[in-house]
Amino acid sequence: MSAHLEVREVLRRITASARSLLGAEYAALGVPDDHGGFAQFVVDGVSDEQWKAIGPLPRQHGVLATMLHDAAPTRLADVRKAAAFGGWPSAHPEMSDFLGMPIIGNDEILGAIFLANKADGFTDHDERLLRILAAHASIALANARLYERSRELTLAGERARIAHDLHDAVSQKLFSLRLTAKAAATLLDRDPERARAELDEVTRLAAEAADELRSVVVELRPVALDEDGLVATLASQTQVLDRAHSAAVVFESDGGVRTLPPAQEAAVLRIAQEALHNALRHAEPKNVCVTLRGTATRGATLTITDDGRGFDPAAVREAGRHLGLVSMRDRAQSVGGRLTLTSATSGVGRGTVVELEVPGA
């Protein structure tokens, strides 16, 4: 349970572990919201077809409500005979013996685990096992929530960076474009040749501003990691950047990349985006290559190579700029990965190489 950082994945692992550990036919875990419903509700042992037939998420009523307002476990020989039983949809699986355990953290009920239908019924030993599991679940769930909160703060920081980029790059270019256009208008009558040169500059500035805007739009576009997977998402994003920029942007994969945990896939994608942004905006490359390969340890290696002008990381830090290097390293460390960067400040076409290694699950 503690190996996962996404709240949804932690809840799934808790639910599946409880069902397997106690030998129950069905298991569920509910995290309440503040409006009489559930912020999240995870089930195990119920097929996708059954789940769709059951309908909307349950409300906090009946036996479920009792579990969320009472810190004591609930063990019933037949849940259907409980005084609080009622309101179950017609498509709901038949359940009899029942064991429920609250998940408690900091004297607060964070959620509850529900188990049903065990051969010969639930025992005192089952209750003790589930209590231990719920204690571990409380820690894992709290850690996952802290991780997601830190990720929200990181996203807020990224939005601030994008706003800064818009101001520094696009706004300044548009300001220069406006002044150049005014100069061209002034020169039209008395010096047509200089006016033509100024209009050429207007065209160049407009093209650069459009490229900057496209780059920002690519960063803001929601990605479909869950639906498309990491390889397809990276391929799609590089195609968009290839069309938006004069540099040739290509993606290569050896086909050996296995599905990584969600947190690792998100980190790989964001680091690739940051490295591509840096290369296309600052390095003036002719070619950028993104490579994703599987490793023998079931992990992955991401490499972004460009043939641009390179830079001195130490000089960048002294100038108070970071080019996202700090956030890239933080992302890598958060998923147990290792980030290395090499860059040449002399020699045409030697450019920069960013490499990320993430371990297997």
LUMVEX-340500 format. One line per field, with one value per residue (C-alpha): residue number from 1; residue in one letter; x, y, z. Coordinates in Angstrom, 3 decimals. Layout:
<rs>
num: [NUM_...]
residu: [A_...]
x: [X_...]
y: [Y_...]
z: [Z_...]
</rs>
This chain:
<rs>
num: [1_2_3_4_5_6_7_8_9_10_11_12_13_14_15_16_17_18_19_20_21_22_23_24_25_26_27_28_29_30_31_32_33_34_35_36_37_38_39_40_41_42_43_44_45_46_47_48_49_50_51_52_53_54_55_56_57_58_59_60_61_62_63_64_65_66_67_68_69_70_71_72_73_74_75_76_77_78_79_80_81_82_83_84_85_86_87_88_89_90_91_92_93_94_95_96_97_98_99_100_101_102_103_104_105_106_107_108_109_110_111_112_113_114_115_116_117_118_119_120_121_122_123_124_125_126_127_128_129_130_131_132_133_134_135_136_137_138_139_140_141_142_143_144_145_146_147_148_149_150_151_152_153_154_155_156_157_158_159_160_161_162_163_164_165_166_167_168_169_170_171_172_173_174_175_176_177_178_179_180_181_182_183_184_185_186_187_188_189_190_191_192_193_194_195_196_197_198_199_200_201_202_203_204_205_206_207_208_209_210_211_212_213_214_215_216_217_218_219_220_221_222_223_224_225_226_227_228_229_230_231_232_233_234_235_236_237_238_239_240_241_242_243_244_245_246_247_248_249_250_251_252_253_254_255_256_257_258_259_260_261_262_263_264_265_266_267_268_269_270_271_272_273_274_275_276_277_278_279_280_281_282_283_284_285_286_287_288_289_290_291_292_293_294_295_296_297_298_299_300_301_302_303_304_305_306_307_308_309_310_311_312_313_314_315_316_317_318_319_320_321_322_323_324_325_326_327_328_329_330_331_332_333_334_335_336_337_338_339_340_341_342_343_344_345_346_347_348_349_350_351_352_353_354_355_356_357_358_359_360_361]
residu: [M_S_A_H_L_E_V_R_E_V_L_R_R_I_T_A_S_A_R_S_L_L_G_A_E_Y_A_A_L_G_V_P_D_D_H_G_G_F_A_Q_F_V_V_D_G_V_S_D_E_Q_W_K_A_I_G_P_L_P_R_Q_H_G_V_L_A_T_M_L_H_D_A_A_P_T_R_L_A_D_V_R_K_A_A_A_F_G_G_W_P_S_A_H_P_E_M_S_D_F_L_G_M_P_I_I_G_N_D_E_I_L_G_A_I_F_L_A_N_K_A_D_G_F_T_D_H_D_E_R_L_L_R_I_L_A_A_H_A_S_I_A_L_A_N_A_R_L_Y_E_R_S_R_E_L_T_L_A_G_E_R_A_R_I_A_H_D_L_H_D_A_V_S_Q_K_L_F_S_L_R_L_T_A_K_A_A_A_T_L_L_D_R_D_P_E_R_A_R_A_E_L_D_E_V_T_R_L_A_A_E_A_A_D_E_L_R_S_V_V_V_E_L_R_P_V_A_L_D_E_D_G_L_V_A_T_L_A_S_Q_T_Q_V_L_D_R_A_H_S_A_A_V_V_F_E_S_D_G_G_V_R_T_L_P_P_A_Q_E_A_A_V_L_R_I_A_Q_E_A_L_H_N_A_L_R_H_A_E_P_K_N_V_C_V_T_L_R_G_T_A_T_R_G_A_T_L_T_I_T_D_D_G_R_G_F_D_P_A_A_V_R_E_A_G_R_H_L_G_L_V_S_M_R_D_R_A_Q_S_V_G_G_R_L_T_L_T_S_A_T_S_G_V_G_R_G_T_V_V_E_L_E_V_P_G_A]
x: [0.000_2.775_4.546_1.847_1.447_-1.802_-4.799_-6.986_-4.313_-3.799_-7.543_-7.616_-4.673_-6.230_-9.535_-7.976_-5.658_-8.542_-10.604_-7.661_-6.440_-9.813_-11.095_-14.245_-16.267_-16.759_-14.831_-15.382_-13.794_-15.575_-14.087_-16.855_-17.331_-18.913_-22.275_-23.717_-22.071_-18.696_-15.740_-14.385_-15.786_-13.723_-14.943_-13.268_-14.982_-17.654_-17.353_-17.455_-20.853_-22.253_-20.849_-22.471_-25.787_-25.711_-25.816_-24.618_-22.317_-24.116_-25.111_-24.158_-27.137_-27.975_-25.082_-22.565_-23.544_-23.187_-19.650_-18.677_-19.949_-18.909_-15.228_-16.079_-16.052_-19.323_-19.686_-23.027_-24.140_-26.582_-26.388_-29.893_-31.354_-29.637_-31.967_-30.151_-30.232_-32.085_-31.882_-29.686_-30.211_-31.886_-28.724_-26.602_-25.033_-26.633_-24.736_-25.137_-22.311_-20.625_-17.556_-16.834_-13.849_-13.331_-10.011_-8.980_-6.248_-5.656_-8.888_-10.817_-12.640_-10.981_-13.110_-14.256_-13.521_-16.489_-16.268_-19.074_-19.769_-17.131_-17.570_-18.401_-18.653_-16.211_-14.398_-12.671_-9.392_-10.705_-11.656_-8.177_-6.560_-8.790_-8.044_-4.295_-4.856_-6.953_-4.126_-1.664_-4.268_-4.579_-0.844_-0.785_-3.832_-2.413_0.883_-0.930_-2.971_0.193_1.782_-1.205_-1.246_2.438_1.711_-1.060_1.432_3.878_1.185_0.467_4.158_4.113_1.169_3.136_6.117_3.950_2.506_6.045_7.020_4.030_4.994_8.706_8.492_5.162_4.297_7.705_7.624_4.156_5.358_8.327_6.033_3.772_6.688_8.163_4.808_4.508_8.026_7.156_4.019_6.059_8.680_6.280_6.300_9.819_11.855_9.963_13.063_13.503_9.750_9.966_12.767_10.697_7.732_10.006_10.915_7.199_6.717_9.622_8.424_4.862_6.137_8.206_5.257_3.059_5.678_5.822_2.043_1.893_4.485_2.443_-0.748_0.952_1.958_-1.558_-3.344_-4.667_-2.837_-4.486_-2.001_-4.739_-6.405_-3.451_-0.451_2.960_4.382_1.377_1.140_4.819_4.530_1.484_3.105_6.313_4.262_2.494_5.817_7.314_4.500_4.714_8.464_11.062_13.241_12.638_11.222_11.116_10.145_11.620_10.717_12.074_8.679_10.069_8.533_6.132_3.307_4.791_2.998_0.908_3.241_6.265_4.496_3.427_6.997_8.474_5.964_6.472_10.259_10.078_7.860_10.232_13.312_11.605_10.477_14.026_15.541_13.046_12.964_16.577_18.900_17.860_18.328_17.798_16.958_15.508_15.108_13.044_13.827_12.011_13.390_12.595_15.190_16.009_14.614_11.178_11.833_12.425_15.039_14.010_16.556_16.065_18.896_19.231_21.927_21.488_23.948_24.110_24.599_26.608_24.340_26.539_26.276_22.508_22.216_24.414_22.190_19.170_17.608_16.886_15.347_13.162_16.182_15.210_11.656_12.932_15.333_12.644_10.228_12.857_13.686_10.003_9.612_13.023_14.549_17.886_18.295_21.554_22.269_25.238_25.594_28.330_28.832_31.280_31.140_28.326_25.683_26.990_23.904_22.377_21.407_18.881_18.533_16.053_16.164_13.184_13.231_10.764_7.722]
y: [0.000_2.414_1.915_3.914_7.683_8.228_8.284_6.284_3.600_3.417_2.924_0.147_-1.614_-1.379_-2.795_-5.666_-6.500_-6.608_-8.916_-11.251_-11.257_-12.186_-14.358_-12.300_-12.377_-8.611_-5.626_-1.882_1.248_4.568_8.008_10.431_13.939_16.807_16.591_13.249_11.270_9.760_11.591_8.199_4.685_1.687_-1.901_-5.269_-8.488_-6.669_-6.798_-3.657_-4.718_-5.210_-1.872_-0.036_-1.767_-0.756_2.918_6.073_6.025_5.269_7.996_8.007_6.109_2.811_0.572_2.725_5.819_3.932_2.955_6.546_7.978_5.246_4.459_0.876_-2.031_-3.560_-7.363_-8.820_-12.389_-11.045_-7.408_-7.627_-8.105_-5.036_-2.308_0.276_-1.857_-0.459_1.437_-0.982_-0.945_-3.959_-4.779_-4.851_-8.304_-10.382_-10.015_-11.681_-11.797_-8.422_-6.859_-3.140_-1.268_2.504_3.975_6.473_9.096_11.946_11.076_11.519_8.861_9.051_6.289_2.727_-0.736_-3.022_-6.797_-9.222_-12.902_-15.136_-18.875_-19.738_-16.041_-13.507_-14.269_-12.386_-13.156_-11.559_-8.468_-8.174_-8.589_-5.932_-3.545_-3.910_-3.405_-0.291_1.172_0.707_2.046_5.220_5.914_5.071_7.224_10.171_9.909_9.755_12.826_14.716_13.709_14.895_18.143_18.711_17.945_20.559_23.081_22.085_22.609_26.032_26.808_25.636_27.903_30.805_29.877_29.744_33.153_34.455_32.959_34.606_37.959_37.670_36.149_36.719_40.087_41.528_40.248_41.703_45.026_44.996_44.054_46.998_49.468_48.046_48.272_51.931_52.622_50.983_53.092_56.252_55.298_54.259_57.629_58.945_55.689_52.749_50.499_50.881_50.472_47.136_46.024_46.978_44.989_41.966_42.355_42.506_39.179_37.614_38.841_37.673_34.192_34.002_35.141_32.497_29.814_30.892_30.806_27.338_26.091_27.420_25.898_22.499_22.728_23.725_21.047_18.242_14.996_11.613_9.364_7.157_6.642_6.671_5.631_7.260_6.231_7.435_10.678_11.515_10.683_12.949_15.876_15.697_15.687_18.867_20.553_19.430_21.173_24.295_24.913_25.213_22.600_18.943_17.246_13.437_10.673_7.185_4.182_0.644_-0.839_-2.324_0.185_-1.526_0.279_2.328_3.422_6.593_8.824_7.705_8.175_11.693_12.539_11.232_13.238_16.497_16.232_15.595_18.671_20.841_19.672_20.204_23.669_24.610_23.257_24.887_28.223_28.759_26.515_27.402_23.784_22.320_18.887_17.591_13.879_12.335_8.669_6.357_2.875_0.058_-1.287_-4.766_-3.812_-3.051_0.678_3.222_5.652_8.965_10.925_14.355_15.394_18.633_20.075_23.642_26.061_24.513_26.330_26.375_25.214_26.976_30.286_29.865_29.379_32.431_34.516_33.534_31.419_27.739_26.660_24.298_22.221_22.274_21.101_18.382_17.038_17.225_15.302_12.650_12.206_12.022_8.788_7.317_8.330_9.860_12.890_13.755_16.713_17.385_20.477_21.917_25.681_25.483_23.653_23.939_21.260_19.723_20.831_19.356_15.886_15.358_11.784_10.426_6.891_5.589_2.205_-0.579_-1.022]
z: [0.000_0.930_-2.405_-4.228_-4.185_-6.078_-3.712_-6.101_-6.490_-2.704_-2.206_-4.820_-3.189_0.293_-0.960_-2.899_0.028_2.512_0.301_-0.322_3.289_4.769_1.928_1.311_-1.894_-1.970_-0.637_-0.800_0.584_0.916_1.562_2.597_1.311_3.229_1.465_2.516_-0.289_-1.072_-2.528_-3.617_-3.509_-4.628_-4.984_-5.505_-6.540_-8.566_-12.368_-14.499_-15.854_-12.345_-11.207_-14.114_-13.426_-9.746_-10.733_-8.945_-5.938_-2.666_-0.262_3.399_4.750_6.398_7.424_5.511_7.476_10.751_9.768_9.012_12.286_14.704_15.297_16.313_13.826_12.664_12.333_11.256_10.563_7.952_6.918_5.410_8.895_10.370_11.588_9.457_6.290_3.309_0.076_-1.877_-5.681_-7.262_-9.242_-6.075_-5.413_-2.669_0.587_3.945_6.513_6.811_8.423_8.393_9.813_9.995_8.801_11.459_11.319_13.770_15.573_12.327_10.325_6.903_5.424_6.002_4.620_4.005_3.457_2.707_2.051_3.609_3.860_7.491_8.359_9.782_13.044_15.859_14.113_10.888_12.835_14.349_10.918_9.393_12.259_11.566_7.843_8.524_10.637_7.755_5.351_7.422_7.067_3.347_2.655_4.616_2.694_-0.633_0.243_1.209_-2.093_-4.108_-2.166_-2.923_-6.574_-6.568_-5.205_-7.939_-10.567_-9.106_-9.429_-13.039_-13.804_-12.320_-14.493_-17.618_-16.743_-16.337_-19.703_-21.358_-19.917_-20.681_-24.128_-25.831_-24.285_-25.062_-28.624_-29.149_-27.731_-30.119_-32.979_-32.220_-32.163_-35.364_-37.133_-36.093_-37.393_-40.718_-41.041_-40.415_-43.043_-45.799_-47.563_-46.991_-47.043_-48.584_-48.517_-44.753_-44.307_-46.168_-43.850_-40.827_-42.171_-42.615_-38.940_-38.087_-39.877_-37.990_-34.596_-35.293_-36.197_-32.995_-30.883_-32.521_-31.747_-28.103_-27.807_-29.353_-26.868_-23.957_-25.364_-25.638_-21.964_-20.913_-22.935_-20.741_-21.379_-21.634_-19.869_-18.440_-21.809_-24.232_-22.150_-21.854_-25.235_-27.251_-25.248_-25.780_-29.474_-29.834_-28.026_-30.045_-33.248_-32.144_-31.313_-34.615_-36.473_-34.295_-34.521_-37.258_-35.519_-36.357_-33.245_-33.349_-30.925_-30.770_-28.619_-28.645_-27.786_-24.574_-22.167_-19.797_-18.030_-15.209_-12.017_-12.596_-10.571_-12.599_-15.930_-14.917_-13.872_-17.138_-19.174_-17.261_-17.390_-21.132_-21.553_-19.513_-21.386_-24.753_-23.705_-22.741_-25.949_-28.311_-26.552_-25.540_-27.584_-31.178_-32.305_-35.757_-34.365_-31.088_-30.373_-27.559_-26.851_-24.419_-23.800_-21.411_-18.985_-17.726_-14.320_-15.829_-15.550_-18.320_-19.614_-21.158_-23.205_-24.787_-27.116_-29.085_-31.373_-30.130_-28.609_-25.127_-21.841_-18.614_-15.747_-13.163_-15.008_-15.290_-11.521_-10.829_-13.074_-10.960_-13.717_-13.430_-16.754_-14.736_-13.689_-10.019_-10.704_-13.071_-10.447_-7.755_-9.972_-10.674_-6.994_-6.013_-8.019_-7.146_-10.472_-11.443_-13.714_-15.479_-17.744_-20.008_-22.151_-24.376_-24.516_-27.422_-30.711_-33.219_-32.880_-29.644_-27.723_-24.573_-23.379_-20.577_-19.333_-16.806_-15.399_-13.415_-11.656_-12.222_-10.011]
</rs>
